[in-house]
Amino acid sequence: MLPIELQHLPSSEELPCSDDIPVDNEDQNLLPNVLLFLLNSLWADRLDWYFGVDMAVYHTTGTNPRAPVVPDAFLSLGVERKKGGKSRRSYVVWEEGGVVPMLALEMVSHQPGGEYDAKLELYAKLGVLYYVIYNPEFWQRDGHEPFEVYKLIQGSYRLQLGEPYWMAEVGLGIGRCQGMVGNLPQEQLAWFDERGDRHLSEAEVERQQKERERQRAETERQRAETEQQRREQLEAFLRSQGFDPDQLPGG
């Protein structure tokens, strides 16, 4: 950390909320927001986390505390869900009790942004425990895998194996899945539990419940239809033997 007195640091009100560099594809906003919306459901009862999307993170590990890093997304634990009851304009580490993000996500796009070198070094210096790089289109160009998770171990990032990857310190796994976005099939990023099962959105849970109800109704319809067929077959057999099914003793 830079030897800077807190009173000499700018406040969040004085700092830009982003770096004003536009994203160059829609997924850079869409996919992190899918993760955010799911967290809003999964952790609805928790008030000790914050997930930022395309938001400036100001810190004192560089040469200028006014120069932020802007991940495509980041997750911090142990901070207020709403800072002072209000929405954050940016994430200012010295106003968050020194809590740095536990996870940072970068999505590689048409124009490389130093995801595998400069940002990796910066996040390591900042102390971000998990650094996730999602590169579904240009991984061959960059000589990497489409999805990589790095963990900070003794000050350096080490590539982790396995997908989805379970982050015990976060209490979530992260990985890819096939989903629907606007009724179109698309690969997405998702949260997973310790068993490797994907956490579903509220809409997906509702669709599953409706499908189970439909299947139960169909099973009941088929059972009733089978019972009716058996009854009709029995009645036909009785008639073939000279008995009236409606006049049987005890009927």
C-alpha positions as a printed NumPy array, in Angstrom:
array([[  0.   ,   0.   ,   0.   ],
       [  1.167,   3.52 ,  -0.703],
       [  2.126,   5.553,   2.358],
       [ -0.807,   7.937,   1.875],
       [ -2.803,   9.472,   4.711],
       [ -6.532,   8.753,   4.375],
       [ -7.366,  12.424,   4.773],
       [ -5.287,  13.166,   1.67 ],
       [ -7.199,  10.707,  -0.498],
       [-10.127,  11.798,  -2.679],
       [-13.641,  10.692,  -1.785],
       [-15.934,   8.651,  -3.989],
       [-17.888,  11.845,  -4.729],
       [-14.78 ,  13.314,  -6.371],
       [-13.863,  10.262,  -8.45 ],
       [-15.267,   9.158, -11.829],
       [-17.459,   6.052, -11.647],
       [-15.678,   4.38 , -14.579],
       [-12.873,   4.925, -17.063],
       [-15.341,   5.936, -19.827],
       [-13.952,   3.23 , -22.111],
       [-16.936,   1.595, -23.824],
       [-17.191,  -2.178, -23.953],
       [-16.774,  -3.574, -27.463],
       [-19.386,  -6.313, -27.265],
       [-22.746,  -6.692, -25.535],
       [-21.729,  -9.78 , -23.563],
       [-19.301,  -7.746, -21.448],
       [-22.318,  -6.158, -19.774],
       [-24.836,  -8.945, -20.228],
       [-23.008, -11.936, -18.766],
       [-21.723, -10.238, -15.583],
       [-25.237,  -8.942, -14.971],
       [-26.561, -12.502, -15.268],
       [-24.212, -13.397, -12.395],
       [-25.374, -10.356, -10.427],
       [-29.082, -11.103, -10.876],
       [-28.524, -14.662,  -9.699],
       [-26.623, -13.466,  -6.621],
       [-29.512, -11.139,  -5.806],
       [-31.641, -14.267,  -5.531],
       [-29.105, -16.612,  -3.914],
       [-27.961, -14.136,  -1.291],
       [-31.185, -12.186,  -0.889],
       [-30.96 , -12.465,   2.906],
       [-27.313, -11.402,   3.086],
       [-26.218,  -7.793,   3.46 ],
       [-22.447,  -8.367,   3.524],
       [-21.555,  -8.467,  -0.162],
       [-21.265,  -6.289,  -3.217],
       [-21.027,  -7.261,  -6.883],
       [-19.957,  -4.522,  -9.263],
       [-20.256,  -4.568, -13.05 ],
       [-18.001,  -2.348, -15.196],
       [-17.311,  -0.185, -12.156],
       [-14.132,   1.623, -11.228],
       [-12.176,   0.175,  -8.312],
       [ -9.932,   2.783,  -6.685],
       [ -6.986,   1.558,  -4.644],
       [ -3.639,   2.687,  -3.278],
       [ -1.406,  -0.065,  -4.62 ],
       [ -0.445,   1.87 ,  -7.747],
       [  1.299,   5.161,  -8.323],
       [ -1.901,   7.218,  -8.493],
       [ -4.964,   6.55 ,  -6.307],
       [ -7.072,   8.448,  -8.85 ],
       [ -6.299,   5.858, -11.547],
       [ -8.736,   2.955, -11.096],
       [ -8.868,  -0.545, -12.442],
       [-12.225,  -1.375, -14.031],
       [-13.006,  -5.105, -14.038],
       [-15.88 ,  -6.382, -16.111],
       [-17.165,  -7.568, -12.735],
       [-15.952,  -8.025,  -9.178],
       [-17.239,  -9.452,  -5.907],
       [-16.422,  -8.145,  -2.441],
       [-17.41 ,  -9.825,   0.81 ],
       [-17.668,  -8.254,   4.229],
       [-18.889,  -4.883,   2.964],
       [-22.263,  -3.172,   3.027],
       [-24.751,  -4.233,   0.396],
       [-25.573,  -0.551,   0.04 ],
       [-22.863,   1.872,   1.086],
       [-24.471,   4.009,   3.763],
       [-27.842,   2.927,   2.392],
       [-27.048,   4.363,  -1.045],
       [-25.899,   2.926,  -4.351],
       [-22.168,   3.185,  -5.028],
       [-20.849,   5.319,  -7.868],
       [-17.542,   3.475,  -7.669],
       [-15.756,   1.115,  -5.325],
       [-13.193,   3.014,  -3.262],
       [-11.084,   0.619,  -1.215],
       [-10.131,   3.18 ,   1.439],
       [-13.842,   3.903,   2.004],
       [-14.591,   0.181,   2.331],
       [-12.404,  -0.406,   5.364],
       [ -9.575,  -1.579,   3.13 ],
       [-11.625,  -4.525,   1.807],
       [-10.451,  -5.378,  -1.695],
       [-12.533,  -7.498,  -4.07 ],
       [-12.231, -11.219,  -3.456],
       [-12.962, -12.031,  -7.089],
       [-12.358, -10.127, -10.309],
       [-13.707, -11.119, -13.721],
       [-12.253, -10.009, -17.033],
       [-13.806, -10.891, -20.388],
       [-11.394, -10.81 , -23.308],
       [-12.741,  -9.097, -26.409],
       [-11.644,  -8.077, -29.893],
       [ -9.032,  -5.719, -28.512],
       [ -6.828,  -7.387, -25.851],
       [ -6.731,  -5.4  , -22.638],
       [ -3.756,  -6.852, -20.821],
       [ -5.874,  -9.547, -19.167],
       [ -3.009, -12.053, -19.096],
       [ -0.232,  -9.736, -18.012],
       [ -0.79 ,  -6.157, -16.85 ],
       [ -4.157,  -6.757, -15.181],
       [ -3.017, -10.069, -13.761],
       [ -0.082,  -8.305, -12.133],
       [ -2.287,  -5.463, -10.905],
       [ -4.892,  -7.727,  -9.325],
       [ -2.153,  -9.743,  -7.651],
       [ -0.653,  -6.586,  -6.176],
       [ -4.109,  -5.472,  -5.061],
       [ -4.639,  -8.798,  -3.313],
       [ -7.646, -10.116,  -5.256],
       [ -7.889, -13.776,  -4.229],
       [ -9.523, -15.124,  -7.411],
       [ -9.016, -13.795, -10.91 ],
       [-11.276, -15.247, -13.611],
       [-10.594, -14.728, -17.31 ],
       [-13.373, -15.589, -19.754],
       [-12.221, -15.731, -23.364],
       [-14.761, -17.712, -25.431],
       [-13.833, -16.304, -28.852],
       [-10.149, -15.391, -28.853],
       [ -8.539, -17.996, -26.607],
       [ -6.648, -19.598, -29.487],
       [ -5.376, -16.215, -30.613],
       [ -4.137, -15.549, -27.082],
       [ -2.739, -19.03 , -26.428],
       [ -4.994, -19.673, -23.43 ],
       [ -8.084, -21.649, -22.507],
       [-11.589, -20.183, -22.954],
       [-12.14 , -20.163, -19.184],
       [ -9.383, -19.813, -16.608],
       [ -9.4  , -19.317, -12.854],
       [ -6.31 , -18.037, -11.07 ],
       [ -5.839, -18.11 ,  -7.297],
       [ -3.477, -15.843,  -5.417],
       [ -1.021, -18.042,  -3.52 ],
       [  1.899, -16.445,  -1.68 ],
       [  1.575, -13.273,  -3.721],
       [  1.42 , -14.898,  -7.165],
       [ -1.418, -16.185,  -9.293],
       [ -1.539, -19.887, -10.03 ],
       [ -3.825, -21.349, -12.658],
       [ -6.391, -23.679, -11.073],
       [ -7.788, -26.869, -12.557],
       [-11.368, -28.034, -12.794],
       [-14.63 , -26.53 , -13.974],
       [-16.819, -25.491, -12.386],
       [-14.198, -24.339,  -9.923],
       [-15.226, -24.309,  -6.271],
       [-14.095, -21.202,  -4.335],
       [-14.373, -22.225,  -0.702],
       [-13.621, -18.733,   0.591],
       [-16.509, -17.348,  -1.445],
       [-18.891, -20.242,  -0.89 ],
       [-19.588, -20.502,  -4.606],
       [-18.279, -22.264,  -7.65 ],
       [-17.959, -20.564, -11.016],
       [-17.993, -22.001, -14.496],
       [-19.753, -22.057, -17.846],
       [-23.104, -23.441, -18.883],
       [-25.469, -23.406, -21.829],
       [-28.48 , -21.206, -21.255],
       [-31.083, -19.049, -22.923],
       [-30.744, -15.303, -23.305],
       [-33.693, -13.594, -24.931],
       [-34.951, -16.978, -26.161],
       [-31.607, -17.601, -27.865],
       [-29.212, -20.364, -26.763],
       [-25.912, -18.966, -25.52 ],
       [-22.973, -19.995, -23.373],
       [-23.041, -18.171, -20.069],
       [-21.127, -17.858, -16.846],
       [-22.878, -19.299, -13.809],
       [-22.57 , -19.981, -10.097],
       [-22.383, -23.563,  -8.854],
       [-22.638, -25.316,  -5.499],
       [-19.948, -27.487,  -3.901],
       [-21.296, -30.602,  -5.635],
       [-20.887, -28.925,  -9.012],
       [-24.61 , -28.384,  -9.536],
       [-25.545, -25.112, -11.163],
       [-27.546, -22.6  ,  -9.157],
       [-30.714, -21.86 , -11.098],
       [-32.366, -18.512, -11.568],
       [-35.833, -17.875, -10.153],
       [-37.233, -18.11 , -13.68 ],
       [-35.545, -21.474, -14.213],
       [-36.83 , -22.791, -10.88 ],
       [-40.33 , -21.663, -11.811],
       [-40.073, -23.365, -15.21 ],
       [-38.869, -26.57 , -13.535],
       [-41.784, -26.492, -11.11 ],
       [-44.23 , -25.983, -13.961],
       [-42.633, -28.83 , -15.9  ],
       [-42.881, -31.147, -12.869],
       [-46.546, -30.187, -12.472],
       [-47.137, -30.852, -16.162],
       [-45.424, -34.233, -15.874],
       [-47.486, -35.145, -12.79 ],
       [-50.689, -34.174, -14.607],
       [-49.634, -36.2  , -17.636],
       [-48.786, -39.202, -15.446],
       [-52.196, -38.966, -13.765],
       [-53.928, -38.671, -17.138],
       [-52.108, -41.752, -18.41 ],
       [-52.94 , -43.68 , -15.204],
       [-56.628, -42.805, -15.523],
       [-56.602, -43.718, -19.206],
       [-54.954, -47.084, -18.463],
       [-57.49 , -47.78 , -15.711],
       [-60.335, -46.948, -18.079],
       [-58.913, -49.281, -20.733],
       [-58.61 , -52.108, -18.199],
       [-62.203, -51.538, -17.074],
       [-63.451, -51.596, -20.642],
       [-61.473, -54.786, -21.387],
       [-62.92 , -56.476, -18.299],
       [-66.444, -55.479, -19.232],
       [-65.926, -56.787, -22.768],
       [-64.66 , -60.1  , -21.393],
       [-67.63 , -60.465, -19.058],
       [-70.054, -59.802, -21.874],
       [-68.279, -62.418, -24.001],
       [-68.957, -64.914, -21.218],
       [-72.643, -64.033, -21.067],
       [-72.515, -61.716, -18.051],
       [-73.886, -58.219, -17.835],
       [-71.214, -56.1  , -16.052],
       [-73.941, -53.847, -14.679],
       [-75.865, -56.763, -13.143],
       [-73.102, -58.548, -11.268],
       [-73.842, -59.626,  -7.67 ],
       [-72.833, -56.937,  -5.233],
       [-72.727, -54.378,  -8.057]])
